[in-house]
Amino acid sequence: MKSESVQSIVLGDVEVIRVTEWQGPFAPTRGLVPEAAAEVWKDNEEWLAPDHWDPDSDRAVVALQSWVLRSGGRTVLIDTGVGNGRERPSSAQFHHWRGDFLGRLARAGVRPQDVDVVVNTHVHGDHVGWNTMDAEGEWAPTFPHAQYLIPAADDHHFGPDNAYANGLREDDRLIYEDSIAPIHRAGQAVLWNGSYRIDQHLTLESAPGHTPGSSVVRLASGSDRAVFVGDLLHSPVQILHPSLNTCFCLDPAQAVSSRRRVLERASDERELVIPAHFGGAGAVEVRREGAGFALDRWATSPMER
């Protein structure tokens, strides 16, 4: 363990470092997961509270976090948080956000120039924000030597070719312009479809639904297996009932299909499931149970197996 906001685990030959930017009550449960009945939360209060649910306010607890993987002699960063000083008029909590993300990376022993690969699991504002930083009034890549792996489907959907996600939210245009377009201009963007091999231990795979290009990162090293599922899961109640989507899922039916497929494989292959927004231990093994799944075993303490 490095600090409360920086924790690590070793899986095979890969070190996984968890960097938590923020954690706390985020949104009313029915607002975040609209179809989850109150009983789903109440019946599981013993283990949902306090890391995943605040019963007093009936708000889901989430974490904003990134993952640093030291693999094959390179440093891979999965998702880059919210980013400082952004215009996010539709997202009051993230509007003009000020956080210590780079300081927390530094406490994990990672300088921006050390990062070789940045993975954006999808193009939402809390996953791409620190792609860039303000450099004398211009947005420039935060990680100057990194390849940025961006799902091509999301780049198209949220970019100018699709009129910034059909122009439904001003935030989508702003996110693309300050966090994605500068990566293209710097020549550091790598767009991919279907699957993409990062190295001998890490593979990106498409898992659409939450966004058109939503993806997961699979880790296989020695006998250890893990899957970083991004926003396929926001809350553990979606493991118990994989048909439950969040309000952020753009294609609900496709999101359910991707969620079920990834959880089935995780159960069958004993993959450690590592979502983007789970607090507490942050990672869990799952097993099949009836038409859904059950939580088999949490990491015994934050990111320690």
Steps between C-alpha positions, in 0.01 A plus 500: 500500500624847411228722652124512549457627145764273344492122543658214310485130427716267289328266255745264335772723357284812502486755779161670525488835681166653590490881509181638654417858409178529706246278674163574659119508460439590137137475393161373623476128440191531281673775304813295433339157454138587416361145485655378827220467753556633851494141627811414300696750706329434833530120474875533447569787739734290714767498231399795279541752780710703542729440201232483230186650654416765758167384650433830679498702179413207269788599275733268314862533609754498218871562453682692231816302436761397250723196473872495432631170364871427486516232235777377273730785596242765412259717699136481393237740638136391482268805494601849602230640728322833478773751428537845652342823386254353250179658378233242583172692523288183501701339780496729803726273703774503235460860379831682559621199699820539699676187618845363571511224240857563388613523862341165571668349196829638627443335838456175306842562346365602159601820320312608185808433286517142634166393349535297181136415430174671599182294466169684484243227560243739356458869428317632805622803690608313813717261295685734263543825695869475580578398143596865474600794714507875456831606345510877472133525407494199268403141574800271447563131575577442867706192416740617230651162407184287514286337238135569580277203416152635423207286379431597139124469549507754783732731309248503217191529722630779722707676236410751228414229244194412707443862603629437852257219594224659292527821698282376784733630774733794487734308731564239230642761263706660777639163612607412148652840432704525820589134563498312167563741213835619645619138508426471129677826424808378687504179294467282812153351440465134401145404402402135520201272436406157630813411695850634546804324644689737733770249597540135592290547815240761404226505236228754426160363396187679389200483737254752352176629643597748767647691207546374143869432564501396866775249564662277761865420563586136563808402699643149478838434661607166640198352675347841579210648309326836530266715295478877530139558403481879487139616532347164419427505875439806717360312800518143632121473465567463126692181572202355685266617224691551172184626328529823700649790307604839624352823371821549300466192276431620147383163362334318791447165324856488372634601842316209664637258240858621550467495879367145506765376255788651696367373834450150358861483389622651827309232691618214280865608492524633857590847383524772761239759398632856536240770421582866453279630778483242782615628836608281788716211391452608140517148356294183533472146372156390381316172451190400307182480706163434340433745218760738635817505700614524858799661662733214581790676670608860543865588500576450870600867544535778246664337197657220706397153401 
